[in-house]
Amino acid sequence: MTSIRVEGRGVRSGWGFGGPPLEPGKRVRFNYNRVDGEGTEFVIARFDPTLPALHLETTRRVITVDARPLPVPFGLKFWAQPIPADEEFVTAYGDASESPPLGWTPPTH
């Protein structure tokens, strides 16, 4: 289970998603939710640790996260990102291709 908890200014919210660490053949798995009372969307992602960057696309821009310095707990990398109320989250993806590199096997538990 990957989850996030957001607290502040009278707001308390938490959510997450389960399932396999990554879907077969995919390198990024994500979920998003708008926090009640906050107007902000939050994206949470878990992804292939060999990806050098994670890209979060909104209706206004692409946010590129340098993934190289991120730790690798549980065999994956993780990221959470707030999306301002004047934008909407569209998708998350890794660099160039969603195909795993040759010889890479995602964790299964």
Secondary structure as a PSIPRED ss2 file (coil, helix, strand):
# PSIPRED VFORMAT (PSIPRED V4.0)

   1 M C   1.000  0.000  0.000
   2 T E   0.000  0.000  1.000
   3 S E   0.000  0.000  1.000
   4 I E   0.000  0.000  1.000
   5 R E   0.000  0.000  1.000
   6 V E   0.000  0.000  1.000
   7 E E   0.000  0.000  1.000
   8 G E   0.000  0.000  1.000
   9 R C   1.000  0.000  0.000
  10 G C   1.000  0.000  0.000
  11 V E   0.000  0.000  1.000
  12 R E   0.000  0.000  1.000
  13 S E   0.000  0.000  1.000
  14 G E   0.000  0.000  1.000
  15 W E   0.000  0.000  1.000
  16 G E   0.000  0.000  1.000
  17 F E   0.000  0.000  1.000
  18 G C   1.000  0.000  0.000
  19 G C   1.000  0.000  0.000
  20 P C   1.000  0.000  0.000
  21 P C   1.000  0.000  0.000
  22 L C   1.000  0.000  0.000
  23 E C   1.000  0.000  0.000
  24 P C   1.000  0.000  0.000
  25 G C   1.000  0.000  0.000
  26 K C   1.000  0.000  0.000
  27 R C   1.000  0.000  0.000
  28 V E   0.000  0.000  1.000
  29 R E   0.000  0.000  1.000
  30 F E   0.000  0.000  1.000
  31 N E   0.000  0.000  1.000
  32 Y E   0.000  0.000  1.000
  33 N E   0.000  0.000  1.000
  34 R E   0.000  0.000  1.000
  35 V C   1.000  0.000  0.000
  36 D C   1.000  0.000  0.000
  37 G C   1.000  0.000  0.000
  38 E C   1.000  0.000  0.000
  39 G C   1.000  0.000  0.000
  40 T C   1.000  0.000  0.000
  41 E E   0.000  0.000  1.000
  42 F E   0.000  0.000  1.000
  43 V E   0.000  0.000  1.000
  44 I E   0.000  0.000  1.000
  45 A E   0.000  0.000  1.000
  46 R E   0.000  0.000  1.000
  47 F E   0.000  0.000  1.000
  48 D C   1.000  0.000  0.000
  49 P C   1.000  0.000  0.000
  50 T C   1.000  0.000  0.000
  51 L C   1.000  0.000  0.000
  52 P C   1.000  0.000  0.000
  53 A E   0.000  0.000  1.000
  54 L E   0.000  0.000  1.000
  55 H E   0.000  0.000  1.000
  56 L E   0.000  0.000  1.000
  57 E E   0.000  0.000  1.000
  58 T E   0.000  0.000  1.000
  59 T C   1.000  0.000  0.000
  60 R C   1.000  0.000  0.000
  61 R C   1.000  0.000  0.000
  62 V E   0.000  0.000  1.000
  63 I E   0.000  0.000  1.000
  64 T E   0.000  0.000  1.000
  65 V E   0.000  0.000  1.000
  66 D E   0.000  0.000  1.000
  67 A C   1.000  0.000  0.000
  68 R C   1.000  0.000  0.000
  69 P C   1.000  0.000  0.000
  70 L C   1.000  0.000  0.000
  71 P C   1.000  0.000  0.000
  72 V C   1.000  0.000  0.000
  73 P H   0.000  1.000  0.000
  74 F H   0.000  1.000  0.000
  75 G H   0.000  1.000  0.000
  76 L C   1.000  0.000  0.000
  77 K E   0.000  0.000  1.000
  78 F E   0.000  0.000  1.000
  79 W E   0.000  0.000  1.000
  80 A E   0.000  0.000  1.000
  81 Q E   0.000  0.000  1.000
  82 P E   0.000  0.000  1.000
  83 I E   0.000  0.000  1.000
  84 P C   1.000  0.000  0.000
  85 A C   1.000  0.000  0.000
  86 D C   1.000  0.000  0.000
  87 E C   1.000  0.000  0.000
  88 E C   1.000  0.000  0.000
  89 F E   0.000  0.000  1.000
  90 V E   0.000  0.000  1.000
  91 T E   0.000  0.000  1.000
  92 A E   0.000  0.000  1.000
  93 Y E   0.000  0.000  1.000
  94 G C   1.000  0.000  0.000
  95 D C   1.000  0.000  0.000
  96 A C   1.000  0.000  0.000
  97 S C   1.000  0.000  0.000
  98 E C   1.000  0.000  0.000
  99 S C   1.000  0.000  0.000
 100 P C   1.000  0.000  0.000
 101 P C   1.000  0.000  0.000
 102 L C   1.000  0.000  0.000
 103 G C   1.000  0.000  0.000
 104 W C   1.000  0.000  0.000
 105 T C   1.000  0.000  0.000
 106 P C   1.000  0.000  0.000
 107 P C   1.000  0.000  0.000
 108 T C   1.000  0.000  0.000
 109 H C   1.000  0.000  0.000
